[in-house]
């Protein structure tokens, strides 16, 4: 019997650092590196170029175009790290990133708690938002730097049994520079923090195991970052803000070996809520420490719209769980890999 190993995916590195004032880039150093999955994807936002046409001229576009407002949005994924003792500090890149994303942050005793803010809209000066300077570099290619970056943690996902737990972020910022990059800058690659492997976990309601197992899950947080067009700001782009758009939604794919997921199905038929839902992942820790936890105080169960696919049994095992109207609908906890005393 042969076992096929999963090939590692391409990874990229970005650098990010908190700013002390709006409009002024932070100084980036080697220790500001953060590993991301693949390269961040960016897209233009704002008015861009605005055409002006002279009505009496037979040639359209006879007047010079006007440069409108312009910014860019970056989307990327970060894996939950297995951090060693004393690594989860205020200077950790993941902590800095969450502080720029309108989340309530609690960091103490090697434990990072991240949950959505009480406020519907969170801007600079509220909710402890600290904008970032973000930089990406391609060897022999392009160096790109954005300032005044504010974002949202949009998704958290356990992609498969044994796979990573991924955090998806979307940042909006102003372009500071795009220039040729001859060589990569000095970066302390945070490769010493291995990616969390989703196994040795639990799927519980109020401390009791739910029936069956769990193959994969995805939390859509309901948070978004909104661009702000501002005539008084550079390039017409003001500081973005973060707001909640929808109920948080958790899609779970059960690892059922036989029958159907009757526990969730019966709750759906009865319109009965699940209280204190938790997903915990220990990973490959040799210290028997639960590295990651997702907690939701109350969710309601509904079936997914995913149908059956030839060769794959999905009916009765994929469900969508929506949060209620609580102010804080989810919380994730990341712990350092420290041996229990």
Secondary structure by P-SEA (a helix, b strand, c coil): cbbbbbcccbbbbbbbbbbccccccccccccccccccccbbbbbbcccbbbbbcccccccccccccccccbbbbbbccccccccccccccccaaaaaaaaccccccccccbbbbbbcccccccccccbbbbbbbbbbcccbbbbbbccccccccccccccccccbbbbbbbbbcccccccccccccccccccccccccccccccccccccccccccccccccbbbbbbbcccccccccbbbbbbcccbbbbbbbbcccccaaaaaaaaaacccccbbbbbbbcccccccccbbbbbcbbbbbbbcccccccccccccbbbbbbccccccbbbbbbcccccc
